[in-house]
Amino acid sequence: LAMSGAFVRGLLIMVIATRSSHKIHQRLLDHLMSAPIEFFDTTPSGRILGHFSKDLDAIDALLPQYALDFAQDMTLLLGVVCVCIWSTPPAAIAVLPVLLGFYKIRTFFSR
């Protein structure tokens, strides 16, 4: 059961990563094709191709691992919150304000 769960999890992460990579590639290509002609006149094509392939390689290599880490961390966090609420029901009152505080801190530092 655990091995089939791990297989499904890995397969799901790879499907999501492949779709995300395709969308990112398409958006990057669309933005590059809509760049003004002066950009292509002043920038060598090798430099454009090098940056394009390097960025996509980094996304393809790192995105699946980051997605897996994120999913594991969120599952762990959900489990901790559930155990805290189960063992101490009044702790449920604190969950929403803490999540709201985390969201505000995240948006403040994401600017």
SELOTOR-277310 format. One line per 3 residues: their letters; for each residue x, y, z of C-alpha. Coordinates in nm, 3 decimals, m for minus. Each point is the difference from the previous one (the first is absolute). Layout:
<atoms>
A = X,Y,Z; ...
</atoms>
This chain:
<atoms>
LAM = 0.000,0.000,0.000; 0.281,0.239,0.089; 0.189,m0.078,m0.320
SGA = m0.305,0.057,m0.218; m0.067,0.328,0.184; 0.358,0.111,m0.058
FVR = m0.027,m0.095,m0.366; m0.325,0.194,m0.046; 0.148,0.299,0.184
GLL = 0.309,m0.003,m0.221; m0.207,m0.040,m0.315; m0.230,0.285,0.102
IMV = 0.293,0.229,0.076; 0.160,m0.077,m0.337; m0.326,0.064,m0.191
IAT = m0.050,0.332,0.181; 0.364,0.098,m0.055; m0.018,m0.086,m0.372
RSS = m0.317,0.205,m0.049; 0.144,0.291,0.197; 0.324,m0.009,m0.194
HKI = m0.192,0.000,m0.329; m0.207,0.301,0.106; 0.307,0.190,0.121
HQR = 0.184,m0.081,m0.324; m0.294,0.121,m0.207; m0.033,0.324,0.196
LLD = 0.372,0.065,m0.022; m0.002,m0.061,m0.374; m0.306,0.224,m0.046
HLM = 0.170,0.282,0.189; 0.320,m0.046,m0.196; m0.184,0.008,m0.332
SAP = m0.183,0.318,0.099; 0.327,0.181,0.082; 0.082,0.300,m0.217
IEF = 0.224,m0.048,m0.303; 0.268,0.221,0.159; 0.047,m0.267,0.267
FDT = 0.092,m0.257,m0.265; 0.221,0.249,m0.184; 0.210,0.072,0.311
TPS = m0.001,m0.344,0.166; 0.185,m0.291,m0.163; m0.221,m0.300,m0.070
GRI = 0.242,m0.228,0.186; m0.047,0.200,0.318; m0.379,m0.015,m0.033
LGH = 0.008,m0.374,m0.065; 0.245,m0.057,0.286; m0.215,0.184,0.253
FSK = m0.316,m0.166,m0.129; 0.140,m0.352,0.025; 0.177,0.062,0.332
DLD = m0.317,0.136,0.161; m0.214,m0.284,m0.128; 0.255,m0.259,0.109
AID = m0.001,0.146,0.350; m0.381,m0.010,0.008; m0.011,m0.357,m0.128
ALL = 0.259,m0.114,0.253; m0.124,0.187,0.307; m0.378,0.021,m0.038
PQY = m0.079,m0.368,0.073; 0.216,m0.003,0.312; m0.146,0.327,0.128
ALD = m0.354,m0.121,m0.069; 0.065,m0.325,0.186; 0.155,0.187,0.294
FAQ = m0.296,0.238,0.008; m0.253,m0.285,m0.004; 0.181,m0.183,0.279
DMT = 0.030,0.314,0.212; m0.369,0.086,m0.045; m0.102,m0.357,0.091
LLL = 0.219,0.013,0.309; m0.141,0.340,0.100; m0.357,m0.121,m0.049
GVV = 0.075,m0.306,0.215; 0.149,0.212,0.278; m0.299,0.236,m0.001
CVC = m0.243,m0.294,0.007; 0.180,m0.163,0.294; 0.008,0.331,0.188
IWS = m0.372,0.055,m0.056; m0.083,m0.360,0.087; 0.202,0.004,0.322
TPP = m0.098,0.354,0.102; m0.330,0.109,m0.161; 0.030,0.366,0.113
AAI = 0.312,0.020,m0.219; m0.236,0.008,m0.302; m0.084,0.359,0.091
AVL = 0.362,0.105,m0.059; 0.040,m0.165,m0.343; m0.178,0.264,m0.210
PVL = 0.175,0.306,0.154; 0.340,m0.169,m0.032; m0.063,m0.085,m0.368
LGF = m0.114,0.357,m0.062; 0.316,0.133,0.166; 0.220,m0.229,m0.208
YKI = m0.178,0.116,m0.316; 0.052,0.367,0.086; 0.370,m0.057,0.076
RTF = 0.040,m0.193,m0.328; m0.163,0.274,m0.206; 0.206,0.267,0.174
FSR = 0.330,m0.170,m0.078; m0.106,m0.113,m0.351; m0.008,0.353,m0.136
</atoms>
